[in-house]
């Protein structure tokens, strides 16, 4: 089927990946029917601000595009509705209201949902997760009337919520089952820098917590107990212990699944008529799913072009960022076991490099040092071999290695 024969494209998911895919489709000249199925009533919006400005300052919903821009996309919305099945033989998507949507191309951009280590925690009052605009709005309301916050999970979402709560003056304690913060995504030196950043602002860290137990008190507060201690009850608790990828549709449709939906560099799944983008799409080179603003946007653009027959390729390294206490933290690349850590601190900020045995860069984490990230992208792309002594020397000009 040529692009001229594509009369109906269906996008399942109204998040960042779905939004940028729709914009890319229209930008590439697609004039056919474009249907978006989403279980939220809102236009496309960004999630990173939810744990920051939305819950601290009450910012309005962080829309991806203006209302005029969304209107120009001429989307046939199906919201709030859920896709419950994909009939590949009939090339149809079945919705929870019984409607069947035919498609010539289908994009799965169903994202992820918060994962609760203990399902019963979801039934406790004053225990929250943060994923949607409604979640952030409710959390903002509760922050205004609370003084003590417990955060379960020392990953990125947990730390951002902790930083936002401290900005509002709440007492914050973080409980992490691993021995260090963000252990799965960064090196030891980065974890230590994150711990220092939060402890300097008064956050109490409980690391290596096992057998966490949450219980409601008679006054509505939540008690948190570990195998070693029981803490003073909290007014509210936020659980940020990772996500579960929304892969059910793809699995039931028989698509190839590993950690996520297996896609090629174009975003095509094991079914040539079906593409995937965002959290649920497995990075074509890294073989893992990335919860990344940049991946959701840029890989979705590639998938959109791929649906129209353009053989572009997504090959960007992992890149994500976080803002905590006004400090911008950028992470490029993924950690590698046994990598050499090189710490550099200068007047601009802190940079931590991870090098493989040959001296190639596998990850760079920069605290208020964006120029080093730009250099890191060049070094990774070119496979440049780096000198650890030079990198650690704060008087050495990194720009000389462009």
Backbone torsions as a table, in degrees:
resi	resn	phi	psi	omega
1	UNK	NA	125.2	177.5
2	UNK	-83.9	167.8	-179.1
3	UNK	-62.1	-27.3	179.4
4	UNK	-67.7	-22.7	-178.0
5	UNK	-90.5	-1.6	-178.8
6	UNK	-87.6	106.0	-176.6
7	UNK	-105.5	-16.3	-177.3
8	UNK	-144.8	118.8	174.9
9	UNK	-114.6	131.0	177.7
10	UNK	-112.0	131.9	176.4
11	UNK	-114.4	122.5	176.6
12	UNK	-99.9	107.4	-179.0
13	UNK	128.7	125.6	-177.4
14	UNK	-110.1	29.2	179.4
15	UNK	-94.2	-156.0	-175.8
16	UNK	-64.8	-42.8	179.7
17	UNK	-63.9	-46.3	179.3
18	UNK	-62.5	-39.7	-179.8
19	UNK	-64.5	-47.5	-178.6
20	UNK	-70.9	-28.9	175.4
21	UNK	-65.0	-44.4	179.4
22	UNK	-62.3	-43.8	179.5
23	UNK	-62.8	-40.5	179.7
24	UNK	-67.6	-37.0	178.5
25	UNK	-61.4	-49.0	179.4
26	UNK	-67.3	-37.0	179.1
27	UNK	-64.9	-28.0	178.6
28	UNK	-84.7	1.9	175.7
29	UNK	98.5	5.3	179.1
30	UNK	-67.7	126.5	-176.1
31	UNK	-117.8	5.5	-178.8
32	UNK	-80.0	-171.4	178.8
33	UNK	-69.3	136.8	-179.4
34	UNK	-131.0	110.0	-176.9
35	UNK	-111.4	134.0	177.1
36	UNK	-118.8	126.9	177.0
37	UNK	-106.0	123.2	179.9
38	UNK	-146.0	145.1	-178.7
39	UNK	-88.9	6.9	175.2
40	UNK	-113.0	152.1	-176.7
41	UNK	-84.4	-1.2	-171.5
42	UNK	-95.0	160.7	167.2
43	UNK	-68.4	171.7	-179.1
44	UNK	-54.5	135.2	176.8
45	UNK	-143.4	162.2	-178.9
46	UNK	-89.2	148.0	179.3
47	UNK	-97.1	-30.7	-178.0
48	UNK	-51.7	-40.1	-179.2
49	UNK	-68.2	-13.6	-175.9
50	UNK	-61.1	-38.4	-177.2
51	UNK	-87.6	1.6	-176.9
52	UNK	-123.4	-100.4	-172.8
53	UNK	-61.9	-29.6	-178.5
54	UNK	-67.7	-44.8	-176.9
55	UNK	-87.1	-13.8	178.1
56	UNK	-97.6	-37.3	-174.0
57	UNK	-116.6	-3.0	-179.8
58	UNK	68.6	32.6	179.4
59	UNK	-60.0	152.8	178.0
60	UNK	-70.6	169.6	-176.7
61	UNK	-55.1	127.3	-174.3
62	UNK	-79.7	82.8	-176.1
63	UNK	-65.9	143.6	175.6
64	UNK	-68.9	-42.2	-175.8
65	UNK	-132.5	161.3	175.8
66	UNK	-68.3	162.1	178.1
67	UNK	-59.4	-37.4	179.5
68	UNK	-65.3	-40.1	-179.9
69	UNK	-66.1	-40.4	178.4
70	UNK	-65.7	-41.9	179.4
71	UNK	-61.0	-36.4	-179.1
72	UNK	-67.4	-19.8	179.5
73	UNK	-75.3	-14.4	177.7
74	UNK	51.1	57.2	-178.7
75	UNK	-88.6	137.2	172.5
76	UNK	-92.7	95.2	-174.0
77	UNK	-76.1	142.8	167.2
78	UNK	-124.7	95.3	-173.8
79	UNK	-155.3	151.0	-14.5
80	UNK	-80.1	112.6	-179.0
81	UNK	-137.2	160.7	178.2
82	UNK	-120.4	143.2	169.5
83	UNK	-82.3	127.6	-176.5
84	UNK	-109.1	-13.1	179.3
85	UNK	-162.7	152.8	172.9
86	UNK	-119.4	116.8	177.2
87	UNK	-96.1	95.7	-176.0
88	UNK	-67.3	-33.9	-178.9
89	UNK	-66.3	-40.0	180.0
90	UNK	-91.1	-6.1	-175.1
91	UNK	53.7	56.4	-179.7
92	UNK	-136.4	150.2	171.9
93	UNK	-109.9	127.4	-179.0
94	UNK	-97.3	128.3	179.9
95	UNK	-98.8	164.7	-176.9
96	UNK	-72.4	-8.1	173.6
97	UNK	-95.3	6.6	178.1
98	UNK	93.0	-10.4	-178.9
99	UNK	-70.3	144.6	176.0
100	UNK	-114.8	123.2	-178.9
101	UNK	-104.4	117.8	175.6
102	UNK	-74.7	149.5	177.8
103	UNK	-140.7	148.6	167.7
104	UNK	-96.0	-33.1	172.2
105	UNK	-137.3	144.4	-178.8
106	UNK	-129.1	135.1	175.3
107	UNK	-116.0	123.4	176.0
108	UNK	-97.1	114.0	179.1
109	UNK	-135.6	56.0	-170.2
110	UNK	-83.1	-6.7	172.8
111	UNK	67.5	-146.4	-175.1
112	UNK	-144.5	172.1	178.8
113	UNK	-135.7	154.9	179.4
114	UNK	-60.6	142.0	179.1
115	UNK	-105.6	127.9	177.1
116	UNK	-100.4	123.6	178.8
117	UNK	-60.5	-31.8	178.2
118	UNK	-126.1	116.3	-174.2
119	UNK	-58.4	-34.6	-177.1
120	UNK	-65.3	-20.1	177.7
121	UNK	-59.8	-31.3	-179.3
122	UNK	-66.3	-15.1	-179.5
123	UNK	-93.7	-6.2	-178.5
124	UNK	-82.6	139.0	174.8
125	UNK	-71.4	148.5	179.0
126	UNK	66.1	21.4	169.9
127	UNK	-114.4	122.6	-171.2
128	UNK	-122.8	155.2	163.3
129	UNK	-119.4	167.5	-178.3
130	UNK	-134.0	111.8	176.6
131	UNK	-143.5	-36.1	-173.5
132	UNK	-112.3	171.1	175.4
133	UNK	-59.8	-41.1	179.1
134	UNK	-64.2	-39.3	176.7
135	UNK	-58.4	-46.9	-177.6
136	UNK	-65.5	-39.4	-180.0
137	UNK	-63.9	-44.6	178.4
138	UNK	-64.3	-40.0	-179.1
139	UNK	-66.9	-38.7	176.6
140	UNK	-57.8	-44.4	179.5
141	UNK	-62.1	-42.2	-178.2
142	UNK	-71.8	-35.0	177.7
143	UNK	-59.2	-37.1	-175.0
144	UNK	-67.7	-17.5	-177.8
145	UNK	-120.8	20.0	-177.6
146	UNK	-124.0	158.4	176.9
147	UNK	-124.5	-22.7	-179.6
148	UNK	-125.6	127.9	180.0
149	UNK	-122.1	131.9	170.3
150	UNK	-105.9	131.5	179.1
151	UNK	-114.9	122.9	176.6
152	UNK	-97.4	111.9	-179.9
153	UNK	116.1	118.1	179.3
154	UNK	-102.2	39.2	173.8
155	UNK	-95.8	-165.0	-173.0
156	UNK	-64.9	-44.8	-177.2
157	UNK	-67.8	-40.2	178.7
158	UNK	-63.0	-41.4	-179.4
159	UNK	-70.0	-36.1	177.4
160	UNK	-66.4	-40.4	177.1
161	UNK	-64.9	-41.0	178.4
162	UNK	-60.4	-44.6	180.0
163	UNK	-63.9	-40.7	179.4
164	UNK	-65.4	-40.9	-180.0
165	UNK	-65.5	-38.9	178.0
166	UNK	-65.3	-35.2	177.3
167	UNK	-60.2	-32.4	179.8
168	UNK	-89.1	0.5	175.3
169	UNK	92.2	7.4	179.5
170	UNK	-75.9	149.1	168.0
171	UNK	-77.6	131.8	-172.5
172	UNK	-128.9	133.9	171.7
173	UNK	-127.6	133.2	-178.2
174	UNK	-111.0	133.6	-179.5
175	UNK	-116.8	119.9	-177.3
176	UNK	-128.3	130.8	-177.5
177	UNK	-75.0	-28.0	178.3
178	UNK	-77.6	169.8	-176.2
179	UNK	-79.3	-10.0	179.5
180	UNK	-152.4	165.2	-177.8
181	UNK	-72.8	143.7	175.7
182	UNK	48.7	39.3	-172.5
183	UNK	-59.4	-34.2	-174.9
184	UNK	-76.6	-17.7	-171.4
185	UNK	-116.2	-13.3	-177.4
186	UNK	-140.2	169.0	-178.5
187	UNK	-80.4	174.0	-178.3
188	UNK	-59.7	-45.2	-177.5
189	UNK	-62.1	-36.4	178.8
190	UNK	-68.7	-42.6	177.8
191	UNK	-58.5	-41.4	179.7
192	UNK	-65.9	-39.0	178.3
193	UNK	-65.6	-39.0	177.7
194	UNK	-65.5	-42.1	179.1
195	UNK	-61.4	-43.7	179.3
196	UNK	-62.8	-41.0	-179.8
197	UNK	-58.7	-42.7	-177.3
198	UNK	-79.5	-39.4	-179.8
199	UNK	-65.9	-33.6	176.7
200	UNK	-63.5	-25.5	179.4
201	UNK	-95.9	7.7	173.9
202	UNK	94.9	5.8	178.1
203	UNK	-76.0	134.4	175.9
204	UNK	-93.2	123.8	-177.8
205	UNK	-104.9	131.2	173.1
206	UNK	-116.2	104.5	-176.8
207	UNK	-103.3	156.8	-179.8
208	UNK	65.7	30.7	-178.3
209	UNK	-75.1	129.2	177.3
210	UNK	-119.6	152.5	175.5
211	UNK	53.6	53.0	176.6
212	UNK	-66.8	139.0	179.3
213	UNK	-131.6	126.3	177.9
214	UNK	-112.3	131.2	178.5
215	UNK	-138.7	142.1	175.8
216	UNK	-77.8	140.3	174.7
217	UNK	-96.0	167.0	-177.5
218	UNK	-61.4	-29.9	-178.7
219	UNK	-89.1	6.8	178.0
220	UNK	93.7	-12.1	177.2
221	UNK	-72.5	168.9	-175.7
222	UNK	-119.5	127.2	176.5
223	UNK	-94.5	137.8	176.4
224	UNK	-117.8	126.1	177.9
225	UNK	-125.0	137.9	173.1
226	UNK	-105.9	-178.3	178.5
227	UNK	-67.4	-14.7	-175.4
228	UNK	-114.0	-24.9	-174.9
229	UNK	-151.6	162.1	174.5
230	UNK	-123.2	123.9	-174.1
231	UNK	-92.5	159.5	173.8
232	UNK	-58.2	136.9	-175.5
233	UNK	-56.4	151.7	-179.1
234	UNK	-107.7	148.9	176.8
235	UNK	-67.9	-34.3	175.1
236	UNK	-154.7	160.2	-179.2
237	UNK	-131.5	134.3	173.6
238	UNK	-111.1	127.1	178.8
239	UNK	-100.0	117.4	178.4
240	UNK	-129.1	68.8	-173.6
241	UNK	-109.2	36.3	177.7
242	UNK	96.1	-176.1	-174.8
243	UNK	-130.9	162.3	168.8
244	UNK	-110.8	128.4	-179.9
245	UNK	-74.9	138.7	-177.7
246	UNK	-81.7	80.3	-173.8
247	UNK	-104.3	-0.5	-171.9
248	UNK	-57.8	-45.5	-179.8
249	UNK	-58.3	-47.0	-177.7
250	UNK	-65.0	-40.3	179.5
251	UNK	-63.8	-48.3	-178.1
252	UNK	-65.5	-25.0	177.5
253	UNK	-82.2	-6.7	176.9
254	UNK	84.5	17.6	176.6
255	UNK	-73.7	155.1	179.4
256	UNK	-71.7	125.7	-177.3
257	UNK	-125.1	134.7	168.6
258	UNK	-119.3	-111.1	170.5
259	UNK	-68.8	-38.8	175.1
260	UNK	-135.3	-164.8	177.1
261	UNK	-71.2	124.6	-179.4
262	UNK	-73.9	122.9	178.7
263	UNK	-128.7	156.4	173.8
264	UNK	-87.0	-173.6	-175.7
265	UNK	-63.7	-18.8	179.9
266	UNK	-89.4	-14.9	-177.1
267	UNK	99.9	6.4	-177.7
268	UNK	-81.1	135.0	178.0
269	UNK	-84.9	-169.5	177.4
270	UNK	-68.0	-13.6	171.4
271	UNK	-103.5	118.7	-174.5
272	UNK	-63.7	-14.3	178.9
273	UNK	-91.8	-8.4	-174.7
274	UNK	-119.0	132.4	178.9
275	UNK	-119.3	165.0	177.8
276	UNK	-140.1	150.2	-178.1
277	UNK	-149.7	155.4	175.8
278	UNK	82.8	-152.7	-174.1
279	UNK	-50.3	-39.6	-173.4
280	UNK	-79.6	-14.4	-178.4
281	UNK	-87.6	124.3	178.8
282	UNK	-73.5	129.3	-179.3
283	UNK	-55.0	125.6	-172.0
284	UNK	-63.2	-25.1	177.9
285	UNK	-100.3	-38.9	-174.2
286	UNK	-83.2	-22.2	179.0
287	UNK	72.0	25.2	177.8
288	UNK	-144.0	164.7	-179.9
289	UNK	-91.7	137.1	-178.8
290	UNK	-112.3	126.7	172.0
291	UNK	-93.3	81.0	-170.0
292	UNK	-138.4	132.6	176.0
293	UNK	-56.3	-45.2	-177.0
294	UNK	-66.4	-41.5	179.7
295	UNK	-65.8	-44.7	-179.5
296	UNK	-58.6	-37.9	-178.7
297	UNK	-78.9	-56.4	-169.3
298	UNK	-73.6	-37.8	178.1
299	UNK	-70.1	-32.5	177.3
300	UNK	-66.0	-36.8	177.4
301	UNK	-62.9	-42.7	178.0
302	UNK	-63.0	-44.4	179.7
303	UNK	-61.6	-39.6	178.8
304	UNK	-60.9	-45.0	178.3
305	UNK	-66.1	-36.0	178.2
306	UNK	-63.3	-36.1	178.3
307	UNK	-62.1	-26.7	179.9
308	UNK	-93.9	6.9	174.5
309	UNK	95.4	4.0	178.8
310	UNK	-84.5	120.9	-175.5
311	UNK	-87.7	64.9	172.3
312	UNK	-85.0	171.8	-177.3
313	UNK	-137.7	135.3	175.2
314	UNK	-94.1	122.0	-179.6
315	UNK	-143.7	30.2	-178.4
316	UNK	-79.1	146.2	175.6
317	UNK	-70.9	163.2	177.4
318	UNK	-63.6	134.3	178.2
319	UNK	-148.5	128.8	175.1
320	UNK	-146.9	168.5	-177.8
321	UNK	-144.7	161.7	178.0
322	UNK	-148.6	143.2	173.9
323	UNK	-112.6	123.8	179.5
324	UNK	-139.4	122.0	-179.7
325	UNK	57.8	32.1	-179.0
326	UNK	80.1	2.8	177.7
327	UNK	-97.2	125.8	177.6
328	UNK	-89.6	121.3	-178.6
329	UNK	-114.5	121.2	178.6
330	UNK	-118.0	137.9	-178.4
331	UNK	-124.0	122.3	178.2
332	UNK	-120.3	126.9	-178.9
333	UNK	91.8	176.6	-179.4
334	UNK	-122.6	151.5	-177.7
335	UNK	-66.8	154.3	179.7
336	UNK	-133.8	129.5	-178.0
337	UNK	-60.7	132.9	178.5
338	UNK	82.9	4.3	-179.5
339	UNK	-69.6	150.1	177.6
340	UNK	-83.0	129.9	178.1
341	UNK	-94.9	133.8	177.9
342	UNK	-126.4	120.9	-176.8
343	UNK	-105.7	131.2	179.5
344	UNK	-130.0	127.1	177.7
345	UNK	-129.0	122.3	178.6
346	UNK	-134.4	-169.5	-175.1
347	UNK	-66.5	-22.6	-179.2
348	UNK	-79.5	-39.4	-178.1
349	UNK	164.9	-161.6	-177.2
350	UNK	-110.5	134.6	176.7
351	UNK	-130.4	134.6	178.4
352	UNK	-123.7	118.6	-179.2
353	UNK	-100.8	144.7	171.4
354	UNK	-121.1	121.7	-176.0
355	UNK	-115.4	144.5	174.6
356	UNK	-81.5	-176.7	-175.3
357	UNK	-60.4	-30.7	-178.9
358	UNK	-84.5	-8.4	-177.4
359	UNK	94.1	10.3	176.5
360	UNK	-81.4	147.5	-178.7
361	UNK	-78.5	125.8	176.2
362	UNK	-108.6	-27.4	176.1
363	UNK	-157.0	145.2	173.4
364	UNK	-135.4	131.9	177.9
365	UNK	-122.3	123.5	-173.6
366	UNK	-121.1	126.5	175.0
367	UNK	-100.3	110.3	-178.3
368	UNK	53.0	43.3	-178.4
369	UNK	-143.0	62.9	-173.1
370	UNK	-63.8	-28.7	-178.2
371	UNK	-63.3	-32.8	-179.8
372	UNK	-67.7	-30.2	177.6
373	UNK	-66.3	-41.1	177.6
374	UNK	-60.8	-41.4	176.6
375	UNK	-64.5	-43.2	-178.8
376	UNK	-58.8	-37.3	178.0
377	UNK	-62.5	-39.5	178.1
378	UNK	-67.1	-41.9	-177.4
379	UNK	-65.7	-41.8	179.3
380	UNK	-66.5	-42.7	-178.9
381	UNK	-63.3	-36.8	-176.7
382	UNK	-92.0	-8.6	-177.0
383	UNK	68.3	30.8	-175.2
384	UNK	-64.0	138.7	174.6
385	UNK	-90.2	127.7	-173.1
386	UNK	-111.8	156.2	179.3
387	UNK	-101.5	117.2	-176.1
388	UNK	-61.5	-35.9	-179.2
389	UNK	-64.5	-43.2	178.2
390	UNK	-63.9	-43.1	-178.0
391	UNK	-62.5	-36.8	-176.9
392	UNK	-78.2	-18.3	-176.0
393	UNK	-80.7	110.0	-176.8
394	UNK	-66.0	-15.3	178.7
395	UNK	-90.1	-9.8	-180.0
396	UNK	-81.8	133.0	-178.6
397	UNK	-81.3	107.8	-179.8
398	UNK	-62.6	-27.7	-179.0
399	UNK	-64.9	-19.0	177.9
400	UNK	-69.8	-11.5	-180.0
401	UNK	-99.1	16.1	-179.1
402	UNK	-60.0	NA	NA
